[in-house]
Amino acid sequence: MNNYEALCIIKPDLKDVDIANACKAIVEVLTKQNAVVKKEEPWGKRQLAYRMKKSRDGIYFKVEFQASPDSIAKVRELYALNPEILRVMITKR
């Protein structure tokens, strides 16, 4: 198991409840892939350097976790299917 961190950008036009559900869904994807979530950090709303899917702003959410290298591709695929997530960057720590 390797240490990873995922930085997710969520759509800014969602309500607070929907944002909380999106963050919860991000963590649930990891736990379903047998990852161990170590830390969750909501960074809040920030301006993007360029437009992503017609959005100028995004809500940042960072998750630190442990997972097997085989499960990372599946996690990226599942995040891509979520319409509330604009972009995800997963890096090995």
C-alpha positions as CSV (number, residue, x, y, z in Angstrom):
1,M,0.0,0.0,0.0
2,N,1.3,3.4,-1.0
3,N,0.5,6.9,0.3
4,Y,-1.4,9.1,-2.1
5,E,-3.3,12.4,-2.0
6,A,-6.2,13.5,-4.2
7,L,-7.0,17.1,-4.9
8,C,-10.6,17.4,-6.2
9,I,-12.2,20.4,-7.7
10,I,-16.0,20.4,-7.2
11,K,-18.5,22.5,-9.1
12,P,-19.0,25.9,-7.4
13,D,-22.7,26.3,-8.1
14,L,-23.8,23.5,-5.8
15,K,-25.7,24.1,-2.5
16,D,-23.9,23.4,0.8
17,V,-25.7,20.1,1.2
18,D,-24.7,18.9,-2.3
19,I,-21.1,20.0,-1.7
20,A,-21.0,17.9,1.5
21,N,-22.5,14.9,-0.4
22,A,-19.9,15.3,-3.1
23,C,-17.1,15.2,-0.6
24,K,-18.7,12.2,1.0
25,A,-18.9,10.5,-2.4
26,I,-15.2,11.2,-3.0
27,V,-14.3,9.4,0.3
28,E,-16.8,6.6,-0.4
29,V,-15.1,5.8,-3.7
30,L,-11.8,5.4,-1.9
31,T,-13.2,3.1,0.8
32,K,-15.0,0.9,-1.8
33,Q,-11.6,0.4,-3.4
34,N,-10.1,-0.7,-0.1
35,A,-8.2,2.5,0.5
36,V,-7.5,3.8,4.0
37,V,-8.5,7.5,4.3
38,K,-6.0,9.3,6.6
39,K,-7.1,12.9,6.3
40,E,-9.8,15.0,4.7
41,E,-9.3,18.8,4.1
42,P,-12.0,21.0,2.6
43,W,-10.1,24.1,1.2
44,G,-13.2,26.0,0.2
45,K,-14.0,28.1,-2.9
46,R,-11.1,29.4,-5.0
47,Q,-10.7,31.1,-8.3
48,L,-9.4,28.9,-11.1
49,A,-6.5,29.9,-13.3
50,Y,-8.7,29.1,-16.4
51,R,-12.2,27.9,-17.1
52,M,-13.1,24.3,-16.5
53,K,-16.4,23.2,-17.9
54,K,-17.7,26.8,-18.0
55,S,-16.7,27.5,-14.4
56,R,-14.4,30.3,-13.2
57,D,-14.4,29.1,-9.6
58,G,-14.1,25.7,-7.9
59,I,-14.5,24.2,-4.4
60,Y,-11.3,22.4,-3.5
61,F,-11.2,19.2,-1.4
62,K,-8.1,17.3,-0.5
63,V,-7.9,13.7,0.7
64,E,-4.8,11.8,1.9
65,F,-5.1,8.0,1.7
66,Q,-3.3,4.7,1.4
67,A,-4.2,2.4,-1.4
68,S,-2.7,-0.3,-3.7
69,P,-1.3,1.0,-7.0
70,D,-3.8,-1.2,-8.9
71,S,-6.8,0.6,-7.5
72,I,-5.7,4.1,-8.5
73,A,-6.8,3.7,-12.2
74,K,-10.3,2.5,-11.0
75,V,-10.6,5.5,-8.6
76,R,-9.7,7.9,-11.4
77,E,-12.4,6.3,-13.6
78,L,-15.1,6.5,-11.0
79,Y,-14.2,10.2,-10.3
80,A,-14.5,10.9,-14.0
81,L,-18.1,9.6,-14.0
82,N,-19.2,11.9,-11.2
83,P,-20.7,15.0,-12.9
84,E,-20.2,17.2,-9.7
85,I,-16.4,16.9,-9.9
86,L,-14.6,19.2,-12.4
87,R,-11.1,17.8,-12.0
88,V,-9.1,15.4,-9.9
89,M,-5.3,15.1,-9.4
90,I,-4.0,12.1,-7.6
91,T,-0.3,12.1,-6.6
92,K,1.9,9.6,-4.9
93,R,3.4,11.0,-1.7
